[in-house]
Amino acid sequence: MPSSTTSRSKVYYCIYVLESMKDNKRYIGFTINLKQRIRQHQEGESFSTRYRRPFKLIYAELCTNKEDAVRREKYLKETGGRRFLAKRLKSYYKQ
């Protein structure tokens, strides 16, 4: 009996926050391949983060829609989003 669901792969868009271990500043971005993108940041392949290496991943969330991911990335870079991250990562910063 054929399945009523399709077997195509779902693409997820990952919004992520990296923290520079050099200057403790955060970098916010989005990607469809988090592991590869972090590697690119760590190896200096991203111009915007090249001089702030190394990094650690401190936060990530997934979206199923690219437009939602872009909007969420933009929000996290604004004042309200930075406040959200400070509250969300409160225990992380207490360490």
Buried (B, 14 or more C-beta within 10 A) or exposed (E): EEEEEEEEEEEBBBBBBBBBEEEEEBBBBBBEEBEEBBEBBBEEEBEEBEEBBEBEBBBBBEBEEEEEBBEBBEBBBEEEBBEEBEEBBEEEEEE
